[in-house]
Amino acid sequence: MFSKEYFKYLFRSKKYLLLLIALITLMNVIGNQSDGIMLLIQVFFTMVLSFAMPMDVFYHVHNRKAVDTYFSIPVSRKALMVTGCVFSALVTFFPAACAIIRNTLGDRDISTLLLLAETLLDCASVTVFNSVLYLIGNNIIDGVVMMGAYTFMPLAIIGILNSFVYSYIAGLRSIEFFEARLLSPLYMGFYLLDSSWNGNIDYLSLIGLIVVLILFSYLLYRSYVKRAAERADSQSTQFLSYPFVINFYLISCLFLIASFYNYNYGNLGIFVKDYFFLYVLLFAVFVAAYFLYRRKFYFNYRLPLFYVIVMLISLLCAGVCMKYDGFGLSGCYEKAKGKDYCTISAWVDYHNGIYEYVKEETGEDPQYVQIFIEVGGDDASFHPAMSEKTSDLIEEIRKKAIDYFYDDRDDLSDIGVLYISGKDSRKYYQYDLNEGLDLQTIVEFAKDPAVTVMIGTYNKEYQLMTDGSLRVSQVYEQ
């Protein structure tokens, strides 16, 4: 399954390319830049090679003359495939390996070998993955387009989800990127190497890369060994080529536009009117994509029908999310408790009793008052757990913020922010506030030893003590 002769041929035929790669790598490694910059450059170079090498090694499948020549030589297709992948993976691995060795020079421990092994696994997985993408098309241009289209699909999915989450689910600003790392071997590789560099192993990414290597090796076998030579230099008609890619990105763009239909629009008609030009432009791009796919002008009733159906579904989904409070997802989170970290910052209007309280306690007439409440701290071991009363107060504020999020907010303004972060989770929630905190509420917060309440004015900052008194903590220079 591995051909030494073909490997030697690849090495000889690409010696100038290999020499160029070696020179760029060594110039970077022995340069005067910091290790961090050197690593960044080498990782970027490795990523570029993970796309370039499959295109260079498997270019013959998209060339009618070359494919006849390659498939007629006395080397099995399995050997051509395996040898080509091994050669591509090793060339891709070279810059990253040099960077790791340079950065860990003098460290003779198992961690360096582990990093090299993980990097080789990453390079092999990405190489096989990109090779499969390149073989989806039937010509060089289509192969390159497929590599780019499928590589950016995870980003498109994350972008759509984040847009809907931000628009329709109170508290969630985004979906954390690390949760979507399994969508691409590139992202899994970055997470694996980053965690290993810091002394940990991301076993989920490690297992994910092994699965990608096994699964896509089989798909590459089906795409290369079973490939009909007649496909070279022909139109890419396979379902996973242009038809799927065009429709996927159309659906993504329509749902992205629909996510802008939020509480600032009185009805759907106003929204469609505001985004009419964008919808027309997207339809024109949709038709042009099919023109490029078929290499001739193509238009029938199914294109506008499909476009309108997806557009209506996306707007319906947005409308349902808006009407039913994000399908109730905003209220499913557990309330803050224990050693969760929370902050509340808010401006106070002139009608609030806190103004008069500050004036009476300090003798000054504040031009404005800002409240900052901190529950716990970044390091939970140094802070006591919040009381049940504090937990209930935060939950009450959070529920009011959720109700505010799903109101018609044309005439309302945000005057504060509630931030909640769990100690055992990377997730965090952030809510906009439109109701000021009254004096009784902040005094209740101040009674809890786990809470710090700061009151800021134009020229001073005070800490509200547990007995309700104010103590100057900072004076601002005027």
N, C-alpha and C positions, 0 to 999 in steps of 0.2 A: 504493500500500500504506500510505501515511500520510495521514491526513485532518487538514488544518489546522482545518477547521470543528469536528470532533469534539474536537481538542486544546483549542481555545478554549472549547468547551462544558464540558469537564472542568475547565478552569481556572476558569471562572466559577461552575460549580455547586459547586465545592469551595473557594471562596475563603476561607470562614471556617476551614476545616481548614488550608489553606495558611498563613493568617495566624497561626493558633495554632502551627503548626510553626516558622514564621519567628521568632515571639516567643520560644519556648522555646530555639531555637538561638542567637539573638542574645544572650539573657540569659545563657546559659552561656558564650558566646564572650567577651563583654565583662566577665564576672564577675571576681572577685578570686582565684579558686582557681588552683592551680598548673596548668601546662600538662598535666601527667600526668592530673590529675583531670578537667580539661576534656575531654581526649581520650577518657578512659574513658566519661564521660557521653555524649559525642556518638556514640561507637561503639555504646553500648547503645541510644541513641535511633535510630540508623540500623538496628540489628538489629530493633527493634520495628516500624519503618516497613516493613521488607522483608516482614513478615508482614501488616501492616495494610493497606498499599496494594493488593496483589492482591485482598484480600477486599473492599475498597471499590470498586475499579474493575470487578471482574468479578462483583459481587454479583447482577447481573441474570440470570445463567445459572441461579441457584437460585430465582428468583421467577417464577412462571408468568405473571403479568401483565407484568412488566418484560421478560422474555425475548421475548415476542411483540412488544412495542413496539420493542425494540432491533434485533431481527432483521428488522423490516419497514421501518426507516428507509432512505433512499437512500444508505447507506454500506455497502460490502462488509464481510463478516465479517473478511477479512484486514486491512482498514483499521482496524476496531474493535480487533482483537487487537494489531496493531503499535502503534497510537496509544496504547492503554491501557498496554502494556508500557513504552513510551518515557516516558509521563507518570509511571508508578509508579517507574521507575528514576531519573528525574531528581529526583523529590521525595525518594526514599530517599537519593540521593547528596548532597543539599543540606547536611544537618547535618555529614556527614563532611568534605565539601569545605571548609566554613567552619572546621572544626577544624584541618585541614591548613594552610590559608592563614594562620590565626592563629598556629599553632605555628611556621611557617616564614617568618613575616613578616620581611622584610629579606634573606632568602636568595634571590638571583636566579640560581638555577642550574637545571639540567635535572632535579635530583632532585625538586623540588616538582611539576613537570609530570608526572614519572613516577609519583609517588605519587597524583596526581589521576587519571591515566589508569587505574592499577591499581584504584583505589577505584571508579571508574565501571564498569570491567569486573566487579568483584566485585558491585556493586549490581545491575547488569543480569543477571548469572548467577543470583544469589539470587532476584531478582524473578521471572524466568521459571521457575525451579525451584519456588518457592512457588506460583506461579500454576497450574502443572500439578498440584501436590498438592491445591490448593483445588478444582480441577475434577474430581477423582476421584469425589467425592461427588455426590449429586443434590439436596441441599438445604444450606442455610447451616450448620446444626449439623454435618452429616456432613462438609462441606468443612473446617470448622475442626478437627474431630477428626482428619481425614486429615493435615492440615498438622502437627499436633502429633505424631501417631503416627509419621509418616515422618521428621520432623526428629529425633526421639529414637532412631530405629532404630540409627544408628551408635554411640551411647552404649551401647545395650543389647548390641550385638555386642561392643564393646570390653570391657564389664563381664563378659560370659560368658567370653570368652577369657582375660581376666586372672584370673578366679576359678579356671579350670581350670589355668592356668599356675602360679599360686601354690600350688595344692593338689597338683599332680602332677609338676611338672618342677623338680627340684632346681637351685638357682642362679638361676633366673629369678623375680623378684618380680612383674614386670608386663611387659606389652607397651607399649613407648613410644608415647605418644599421637600423636607426629608421624608415625608410620608409618601411621596410620589416617586421615590428613587427607583422603585422596582419597575417603572415604566421604561427604563432605558439602561443598558449596560454601561454607558458612559457615566451616568449619574451614580450608579451603584459603585463603579470603580473609584470615583472621586470620594465617596463616603467611606468606602473600605480603606483606602490609603490614608485618608485624613484621620480616621479613628485609630488605625494602626500606628500612625506617626505620633499620636498622642498617648500611646501605650495601651490602647484598647483594640478589640477586634469586633467589627460589626458583622456578626454571624449571619444576619439576615441578608446583607449585601453579598457576603461570601457564598452563601448557598444560592442566592439569586444568580450570581455569575456562573456558577457551576451548572445550574439548570439551563441558562442561556447557551452555554457552550455545548451542552449535550443536545438540546432541542434544535438549535440552529445548525449544528453539524449535520443532523439528520435532514433538515430542510435544505441545506446546501447540497447534500448528496442527491436529494430529489431534483433540485434545480440544475445541477451540473451534470451528474452522471446520467440522469434520465433525460437530459435536454436534447431536443431535436435540433440538429445542425441547421435546419431550414429557417429557424427563428432569427438567425443573424441578419441584421440590417433590414428587418421588416417592422411593420407597425406593431406597437405594443397593445395587444387586445386582451390580455389577461385581466381578470376581474380586479386583482390587487394592484394593477398598474394605474393608468389614468382614471378610469371610471370611479374606482374607490377613492383615490386621492382627491379628485375634483369635488366629489360629493361630500367627502369628509370636511374639507376646508370650507365649502359653502355652508354646511350645517353649522360649523364652528363660528363662522363670521355672523350668520344670522342670529344665533343664540347670544353672541357677544353684543350685537346691537340691541337685541331685545332686553338685555340686562340693564340697559339705560332707562327702560320704562319703569320709573319708580314713582314715588309719592309726590313729586313735583309736577306731575301731569294730571290734569283733571279728567281726561278721557283718552282713549286709544287714538282717536282721530287727530288730536293735537300732536301726539307723539309721532305718528306716521308722517304728518305734514312736516314736522321739524327735521325728520331724517329721510325725507323722500329722495333727496339727491343722492344720499349714501346708498339707499336701496337700489336706485337706478344704476349707479356706478358699479355696485357689486354684481348686479345681473349682467351688465356688459362684460365684466371680467369673467363671469361664469360662462357666457357664450364664447368669449375669446379662448378660454381654456379648452373647450371642446373643439374649437377650430385648430388649435395647436395639436391636440390629441389626434384628430383625424387627418391633419395636414390638408384640409379643405374646409370651405364654409359648410357648417352643419347647423341646421335649425329645424325643429319640428315642435309640435304642440306639447310634447312631454317635458321639454326644458322649462318653459314658463309655468307649466302645471306643477312640476316638482318644486320649483322655486317658491311658488305661492303657497303650496301646502306646508313646506318647511317653515316659511315665514309666519304663517298663521299658527302653527304648532308652537313656535318659539315665543310668540306674543301671548298665546294662551297660557303657556307655562309661566311666563313672567306675571301675567295678570292673576293667576291662581296663587302664586307665591305672595303677591302683594295683598291680595284679599284675605288670605288665610294665614297671615303672619308667618310667612316662611315655612308653611306646613307644620307650625308649632315647634320647630327646631330651636327657636330662641329660648323656650322655657324648659328645655330638657336637661340643662346643665345643673350639676349639684351646686348648692349655695356655698359661698366661701365659709370656711371653718378651720379650726385648729391653727396650724402654722402656715396657712396660705398667705401669700403676700398681696396686699391690696393698697391702692392709693386712691384718694379722691381729691381732685383739685377743682375749685369753682370760684367764679366771681360772685360777689354779693352786691345786690342792688341797694339803693338808698332807703328803701322801705323795710329792709330787713332789720330785725332787732339787734343784730350783731353790731351794726353801726353805732347805735346808742350805747351798747355795752362797752365797746372799745373806747368810745368817747368818755364814758364815766370812769372806766378803770385807769385810763392813761392820761386823761386831761387834754388830749389832742383831738383835733377835728380832722379825721382821716379823709383824704380826697377819694380814696377807693379802698376796698377791703377784699383780699383774696384769701381763701381758706385752702390749706393743704393738710390732708389727713393721711398718715402712713400707718398701716397695720402690719406689724411684723417687720421683716427685713429680708435682704437677699440671702443671708446666712441664717437659716432657721434655728441653728444650734445656739445662737446668741439671743434669741427672742422667745418670750413666752407665748403660749397659744392664746388666741383671742377668746374672749368670753362668749357665752351663748347670746348675751344681749348685743354684743358687737356684731356677731354673725347675723342676728335678726335685723339689725339696722342696715347692714350692707345689703341684705336680701331685699329689704323694703325699697331701698334706693335703686337697686338693680331692676326690680319689677316696674317701678315708675319710668325708668329709662327705656325699658322695652316697650311700654305703652307709648312713650313719646316717639320712639323709632317708627312705629306703625301709624302715627297720626299724619294728617296733612300738614306738612311743615313749611308751607309757603310763608306764613307770617310768624314763624317761631325761629328762635336762634339758640345755638348751643352756648351754654354759659359754664360748662364744666365737663369733666371726664371722670368716669369710674374705671379703674383698671384692676383686674383680678388675675392672679397667676398662682396656679397650684404648685406646691413644693415638689410633688412627685411626678410632674408632667411638664413637658415643654409647651403645652398649650397655654394660651392666655386669652382673656376676654376684655374688650374695651367698649364702654358704653358712653354715648353722649348724653349729657344732662341738660335739662332746660328749667329745672326747678332748683332754687337756691336752698341751701341747708339752713334750717332755723337754729336759733341759739340753743334750744333745749337738746337738739340732736347732737350738736358738736360737743356740748358739755357731757352728754352721755358717752360719747366716744372718748373724751379725755379721761374719764374715770377708769378706763381699762389700762392696766400697765403695759399691755402689748401695743397700745396706740400712742402715736405722737401727733398732736394737733398744733399746727402752726398757723398764725394769722398775720398776713402781711399787709402793710399800709404803704403809703408813698415813700416814707423814709425809714421805717423800722419793721422789724420782724419780731413777733411775740410768740412764745409757746404758752398754750393754754394748759395750766396745771390741773391735777386731779381735783383740787378744791375749788376750781373755777377761776382762780386768779391768773393774771397775765404776767409773764416774765420776759423781759427784753432779751432776745438771743442774738440780735444783729442790728446794727445801725448803718444805714446806707449813706455814703457821702453824697452831698448835694453839689 
